[in-house]
């Protein structure tokens, strides 16, 4: 996708929200013209608006949210139904931000940092 590194690379703060951006899909459900999946243009749009952004891999969104929290020396307080399913070839992202990003594709709050 896109490589980008700012110093410091992670500017997480207690109270920041953790958001699932896009819909995790895998296998035959993945179509390049699907408006529900993340793409490179979305990553470029989000980078200046969030504190951290990572693709969701085979371990699911909750795993990625937990990794982000640990990297920042914080804990993830996750809420709602578990998001543990694979997102296949990075069809969804976990964003960490003060406020939920407003986008044309689905954004769901996973929890927050404490």
C-alpha positions in Angstrom: 0.0 0.0 0.0 1.7 3.2 1.2 4.7 3.6 3.4 5.0 6.6 5.7 6.9 7.2 8.9 6.7 10.4 11.0 8.8 11.1 14.1 7.5 10.0 16.5 5.6 7.4 14.5 2.9 6.9 17.1 1.3 9.8 18.9 -1.3 7.9 21.0 -3.0 9.5 23.9 -5.1 8.2 26.7 -8.8 8.5 25.7 -8.1 8.3 22.0 -10.7 6.2 20.2 -9.9 3.0 18.2 -12.0 2.7 15.0 -12.5 0.0 12.5 -12.5 1.6 9.1 -14.0 -0.5 6.3 -15.5 -4.0 6.4 -13.2 -6.9 6.9 -13.5 -9.3 3.9 -11.6 -12.3 2.7 -11.5 -14.7 -0.3 -14.3 -14.4 -2.9 -15.9 -11.5 -0.9 -13.0 -9.2 -1.9 -13.7 -7.1 -5.0 -11.5 -4.2 -6.1 -14.6 -2.1 -6.8 -16.2 -2.7 -3.4 -17.0 0.7 -1.7 -16.7 -1.0 1.7 -13.0 -1.8 1.6 -10.0 0.3 2.4 -7.7 1.3 -0.5 -4.5 3.4 -1.0 -6.5 6.6 -1.6 -8.2 6.1 1.7 -4.9 5.6 3.5 -3.5 8.9 2.0 -6.7 10.7 3.1 -6.6 9.4 6.6 -2.9 9.8 7.4 -3.0 13.5 8.3 -6.2 13.1 10.3 -5.4 10.2 12.7 -2.7 9.4 15.3 -2.1 5.9 13.9 -3.3 3.7 11.1 -2.7 0.0 10.6 -4.1 -2.6 8.2 -6.2 -5.4 9.7 -4.6 -8.8 9.0 -5.5 -12.4 9.6 -5.8 -12.0 13.4 -8.6 -9.4 13.2 -9.2 -5.8 14.2 -9.1 -6.4 18.0 -5.6 -7.9 17.7 -4.4 -4.8 15.7 -6.0 -2.4 18.2 -4.3 -4.2 21.1 -0.9 -4.1 19.3 -1.3 -0.3 18.7 -2.1 0.2 22.4 0.9 -1.8 23.6 3.2 0.0 21.2 2.1 3.2 22.9 2.5 1.8 26.4 -1.2 1.9 26.9 -4.1 -0.6 27.1 -7.0 -1.0 24.7 -10.4 -1.0 26.3 -12.4 -2.8 23.6 -16.2 -2.8 23.4 -19.0 -4.5 21.6 -18.9 -7.7 19.6 -15.4 -9.1 19.1 -13.8 -8.3 15.8 -11.5 -11.3 15.5 -12.1 -12.3 11.9 -9.5 -11.9 9.1 -9.6 -8.9 6.9 -7.9 -10.8 4.1 -5.7 -8.6 2.0 -6.0 -5.6 4.3 -9.6 -4.7 3.3 -10.0 -2.8 6.6 -7.9 -0.6 8.9 -7.7 0.2 12.6 -7.4 4.0 13.1 -6.5 5.7 16.4 -7.8 9.2 16.6 -9.4 11.8 19.0 -12.7 11.6 17.0 -14.2 9.1 14.6 -13.2 9.8 11.0 -16.1 10.8 8.8 -15.9 8.8 5.6 -18.1 7.3 2.9 -17.3 3.8 4.0 -18.3 2.2 7.3 -16.5 3.3 10.5 -17.2 1.6 13.8 -15.8 2.3 17.2 -13.8 -0.6 18.6 -13.0 1.0 21.9 -10.5 3.5 23.4 -7.0 3.8 24.9 -6.4 3.8 28.6 
